[in-house]
Amino acid sequence: MHEAEMQNDEMQKRLVRETGPALTVAKLADPVLEDLGLRLVRVRVSGTGNSELQIMAERLDGTLTIEDCVSITRALSPVLDVEDPISGQYRLEVSSPGIDRPLTRLKDFEMFDGYQVKLLTHELIEGRKRFSGALRGVEDGEVLIEIPEGIIGLQFDWLAEAKLVLTDELIAESLKARKDAGILTEDFDEVDTSETEED
């Protein structure tokens, strides 16, 4: 594999699976956040004409502070102004993924191995689209989940949505991560917004 192909492959593994303007924003935002020591979780664009652009991000320990939100907004806004990936006026919202976070990349499924999750597939898999159970990691590009019938593997590309289930264990781990990072509860899960308009 050529070096350019390897770099592109690595970029695809790191970026969330988005389409259209959201994918363009994700490609712009990923290196900006990486320079800040942060990680892009998801990008969403909703509405037309007066859109909302949501950037979901976190530190490597899963936390995000108000100061982080401000830093992201200040660093990313000039890039978005120059590249202009969204037509018309839009509102930029920066937030943390929260405790019952979405899982958007393969490495998320490895990171939260053992936790309860809800998965939704694009198509019916043996008569169903919804799966709930404990994550059992990743193997050969498949997300493993333990359901009542046993452990099954679902191709990553089959997944339309994936989200952690709010459990006592997950809440305890989240609180521990905040404490270890020296972050107060009121400094977490806050949002910073700014208005941007096309010239």
C-alpha positions as CSV (number, residue, x, y, z in Angstrom):
1,M,0.0,0.0,0.0
2,H,1.3,3.4,-1.0
3,E,2.0,6.0,1.7
4,A,-0.9,8.3,0.5
5,E,-3.3,5.3,0.6
6,M,-2.1,4.5,4.1
7,Q,-2.7,8.0,5.3
8,N,-6.1,8.1,3.7
9,D,-7.0,4.8,5.3
10,E,-5.8,6.0,8.7
11,M,-7.8,9.3,8.2
12,Q,-11.0,7.3,7.4
13,K,-10.5,5.2,10.6
14,R,-10.2,8.4,12.7
15,L,-13.1,10.3,11.1
16,V,-16.7,9.8,11.9
17,R,-18.9,8.3,9.2
18,E,-20.7,11.3,7.8
19,T,-21.9,12.4,4.3
20,G,-22.3,15.7,2.5
21,P,-21.4,18.9,4.3
22,A,-21.1,17.1,7.6
23,L,-18.3,14.9,6.2
24,T,-16.6,18.0,4.8
25,V,-16.8,19.7,8.2
26,A,-15.5,16.5,9.9
27,K,-12.4,16.5,7.6
28,L,-11.7,20.1,8.5
29,A,-12.4,19.7,12.2
30,D,-10.5,16.5,12.9
31,P,-7.0,18.0,12.5
32,V,-8.0,21.2,14.3
33,L,-9.2,19.3,17.3
34,E,-6.2,17.0,17.2
35,D,-3.9,20.0,17.5
36,L,-5.8,21.0,20.6
37,G,-5.3,17.6,22.1
38,L,-9.0,16.7,21.6
39,R,-10.9,14.1,19.6
40,L,-13.8,14.6,17.2
41,V,-16.8,12.4,18.1
42,R,-19.5,13.5,15.6
43,V,-20.6,16.2,13.3
44,R,-24.2,16.9,12.5
45,V,-25.8,19.5,10.2
46,S,-29.5,20.1,10.6
47,G,-31.9,22.4,8.9
48,T,-31.6,24.4,5.7
49,G,-31.0,28.1,5.2
50,N,-30.6,28.7,8.9
51,S,-28.7,25.5,9.8
52,E,-27.3,24.2,13.1
53,L,-23.8,22.7,13.0
54,Q,-23.1,20.5,15.9
55,I,-19.5,19.5,16.7
56,M,-19.3,16.9,19.4
57,A,-15.8,16.4,20.9
58,E,-13.9,15.2,23.9
59,R,-10.5,14.9,25.5
60,L,-8.8,11.6,25.3
61,D,-10.1,10.8,28.8
62,G,-13.7,11.4,27.6
63,T,-14.2,14.8,29.3
64,L,-14.7,18.3,27.9
65,T,-14.7,21.6,29.7
66,I,-16.3,25.0,28.9
67,E,-12.7,26.2,28.2
68,D,-12.3,23.4,25.7
69,C,-15.6,24.4,23.9
70,V,-14.3,28.0,23.7
71,S,-11.0,26.8,22.3
72,I,-12.6,24.7,19.7
73,T,-14.9,27.5,18.6
74,R,-12.0,30.0,18.4
75,A,-9.8,27.6,16.4
76,L,-12.4,26.1,14.1
77,S,-14.5,29.2,13.2
78,P,-11.8,30.8,11.0
79,V,-11.3,27.5,9.2
80,L,-15.0,27.2,8.5
81,D,-15.2,30.8,7.4
82,V,-12.4,30.2,4.8
83,E,-13.5,26.8,3.6
84,D,-17.3,27.7,3.7
85,P,-18.6,24.0,3.8
86,I,-22.1,25.1,4.7
87,S,-24.1,27.5,2.5
88,G,-26.1,30.3,4.1
89,Q,-26.3,31.2,7.8
90,Y,-25.7,28.6,10.5
91,R,-25.2,28.3,14.2
92,L,-22.1,26.5,15.5
93,E,-22.7,24.4,18.6
94,V,-19.8,22.6,20.4
95,S,-20.6,20.0,23.0
96,S,-19.4,16.9,24.8
97,P,-20.9,13.5,23.8
98,G,-22.4,13.1,27.3
99,I,-22.3,9.9,29.4
100,D,-24.6,7.8,27.2
101,R,-22.6,8.8,24.3
102,P,-22.9,7.8,20.6
103,L,-20.2,5.4,19.4
104,T,-19.0,6.5,16.0
105,R,-15.7,4.8,15.3
106,L,-14.4,1.2,15.6
107,K,-12.1,2.2,18.3
108,D,-15.1,3.4,20.4
109,F,-16.4,-0.1,20.5
110,E,-13.0,-1.4,21.7
111,M,-12.8,1.4,24.3
112,F,-16.2,0.6,25.8
113,D,-15.9,-3.2,25.7
114,G,-18.1,-4.7,28.4
115,Y,-20.6,-1.8,28.6
116,Q,-24.2,-2.0,27.6
117,V,-25.1,-0.6,24.2
118,K,-28.0,-0.2,21.8
119,L,-27.3,-0.7,18.1
120,L,-29.4,0.0,15.1
121,T,-28.6,-1.4,11.7
122,H,-29.4,0.1,8.3
123,E,-31.0,-3.2,7.0
124,L,-32.8,-6.1,8.7
125,I,-30.4,-8.6,10.1
126,E,-32.1,-12.0,10.6
127,G,-35.4,-10.1,10.9
128,R,-34.4,-7.3,13.2
129,K,-32.6,-3.9,13.1
130,R,-32.3,-3.2,16.9
131,F,-29.8,-5.0,19.1
132,S,-29.2,-4.4,22.8
133,G,-26.6,-6.1,25.0
134,A,-23.0,-5.9,26.2
135,L,-20.2,-4.9,23.9
136,R,-17.6,-7.6,23.4
137,G,-15.0,-5.7,21.4
138,V,-14.1,-5.8,17.8
139,E,-12.9,-8.7,15.6
140,D,-12.1,-8.6,11.9
141,G,-14.0,-5.3,11.4
142,E,-17.1,-6.7,13.2
143,V,-18.6,-5.2,16.3
144,L,-19.3,-8.0,18.8
145,I,-22.3,-7.8,21.0
146,E,-23.6,-10.2,23.6
147,I,-27.4,-10.6,23.2
148,P,-29.6,-13.2,24.9
149,E,-29.0,-15.6,22.1
150,G,-25.2,-15.4,22.5
151,I,-22.4,-13.2,21.0
152,I,-22.9,-12.1,17.5
153,G,-20.8,-10.0,15.1
154,L,-22.2,-7.0,13.1
155,Q,-20.2,-5.4,10.4
156,F,-19.3,-1.8,11.3
157,D,-20.7,-0.5,8.0
158,W,-24.1,-2.1,8.8
159,L,-24.6,0.2,11.8
160,A,-26.8,3.2,11.4
161,E,-26.6,4.2,15.1
162,A,-24.8,3.0,18.2
163,K,-25.2,4.4,21.7
164,L,-24.1,3.5,25.2
165,V,-26.9,2.7,27.7
166,L,-26.9,4.8,30.9
167,T,-26.1,2.4,33.7
168,D,-24.8,2.8,37.2
169,E,-21.4,1.4,36.1
170,L,-21.2,3.9,33.3
171,I,-22.1,6.8,35.5
172,A,-19.5,5.8,38.1
173,E,-16.8,5.5,35.5
174,S,-17.7,9.0,34.1
175,L,-17.6,10.6,37.5
176,K,-14.3,8.9,38.2
177,A,-12.9,10.3,34.9
178,R,-14.0,13.8,35.8
179,K,-12.5,13.6,39.3
180,D,-9.2,12.2,37.9
181,A,-9.1,15.0,35.4
182,G,-9.8,17.6,38.1
183,I,-13.0,18.7,36.4
184,L,-16.0,19.9,38.4
185,T,-19.5,18.7,37.4
186,E,-20.6,22.2,36.4
187,D,-17.6,22.4,34.0
188,F,-18.7,19.4,32.1
189,D,-21.2,18.9,29.2
190,E,-21.5,22.6,28.6
191,V,-22.1,24.1,25.2
192,D,-20.6,27.2,23.5
193,T,-22.4,28.6,20.4
194,S,-21.6,31.3,17.9
195,E,-23.4,32.7,14.9
196,T,-21.7,32.5,11.5
197,E,-23.1,33.9,8.2
198,E,-21.9,33.5,4.7
199,D,-20.5,36.7,3.2
